[in-house]
Amino acid sequence: MTTQAAAVAETHAAVVVFLGDRAYKLRKPVDLGFLDYTTRAARLDAATREVDLNRRLAPDVYLGIADVHDTDGALADHLVVMRRMPVDRRLSTLVTDGAAKVEAEVRRIARVVADFHARAERSDAADECAGRDALARRWRDNTREMTSLVGSVLDREAVEAVDALAARYLAGRGPLIAGRVAEGRAVDGHGDLLADDIFCLDDGPRILDCLEFDDQLRYEDVLADVAFLAMDLERLGRPDLGALFLEAYRDAAGDSWPVAHAHHHIAYRAQVRAKIAAIRASQGDEQSQTAARHLLDLCRTHLDAARIRLVLVGGLPGTGKSTLAAGLGASLGAVVLRSDVVRKELLGVPVDASVAASFGEGAYAPDVTRRVYDELRRRAAEHVGLGASVVLDASWTDAHERDLARLVAREGHADLRELSCVVPQEVAAARIHARAARGGDASDADEAVAAQMAATADAWPEATEVSTLGTPDAVLAGVLDRL
């Protein structure tokens, strides 16, 4: 067995000395706001908690506590004593070195974490800490703690922009977060999953250094826990491994979540690490300043990806709105709700069954149409609250109906986009005829209905006009650029 050389590592809150086959961790007597180690009693309590909590995932690594005495023999401090891990098996090293089997190791780690979460303690306290209000409070606390580092290390505008985006996301996602808590997804987790603290040994990974100084920061949604490692793998230049880890964990845990929610939790973890890096920079570590800014940029990127959108795609029959709406749904990962389909569902008939009628009559009477738009908005509000972007495919010729849709976006804290599809009348007519000849479509509109809709449509100055004369792919690409 190769003997590893002596070494020293320092973090914002501790120093670790590596000697032979042992590692000794000594806490710094610092008060960082979110932790206070200024007394020996506090350092002993934290060390004891560290050993007990980390034995959940690495029982053979955390050996115990050793007392430190001064030259007079008086008790001075305490060390956490650990079995030293081989540095060449550190996950971050395997990632940066491009190890051949790192994907398999990431999958194995995901299974271990999923098993850990399945056995983890559930409690009322964990449920509360995983709730929306607690999440919002942690974002605010991080922002407040970073404020003193603005100017010297971080950019104020970047810190404030992150805070505003996070608050907006959480404000509209109450049903999603409450639902995950009700499903039992809140646990006493690890709280600090980082690639530097995971070692991939032949008999399985050892996951070290969980968060011990504040139980409430360790009580969280399991997605928040695994998002930390996903973020860290991306920080190391391997977002593909981060995505693989989340996918493997989701499969092993039998969990599911909206893509936006994963982005939000990854962003939160990046904010946490940006704060830690900024503290290290303020302690004199020059390299940490660059890291802090990079992590805050990463946070902003994921918060932008977590934005929830409500897109109204409207236009007269034959203008290509359903084709565009379907493309947007696939590209944005959004739910597509089509008025023609909802109408048939409300009437209790097959989607491809014809209920054709003259303009404003039968299945298209004003009271039926109001019900259709009410149902579109109801479903949209539900999906938005559960963290999904929504594309609403309808004619949107009634200004009042559009006003009500805007209210859904405001109340759900979603980004609203309004698109009006247009083509020359003869092109629309040709498309209507071709659709009728093919059959099987949910739309019943013919040329006469289209003409009467055009004559009665309210102006839509708020919408961006989209010509659909090009190929569907080209039209979609142009719209995505605008979005």
Secondary structure, 3 states (H helix, E strand, C coil): CCCCCCEEEECCCEEEEEECCEEEEEECCCECCCCECCCHHHHHHHHHHHHHHHCCCCCCCEEEEEEEECCCCCEEEEEEEEECCCHHHEHHHHHHCCCCCHHHHHHHHHHHHHHHHHHCCCCHHHHHHCCHHHHHHHHHHHHHHHHCCECCCECHHHHHHHHHHHHHHHHCCHHHHHHHHHCCCEEECCCCCCHHHEEEECCEEEECCCCCCCHHHHEEEHHHHHHHHHHHHHHCCCHHHHHHHHHHHHHHHCCCCCHHHHHHHHHHHHHHHHHHHHHHHHCCCCHHHHHHHHHHHHHHHHHHHCCCEEEEEEECCCCCHHHHHHHHHHHHCCEEEEHHHHHHHHHCCCCCCCCCCCCCCHHHCHHHHHHHHHHHHHHHHHHHHCCCCEEEECCCCCHHHHHHHHHHHHHCCCEEEEEEEECCHHHHHHHHHHHHHHCCCCCCCCHHHHHHHHHHCCCCCCCEEEECCCCHHHHHHHHHHHC
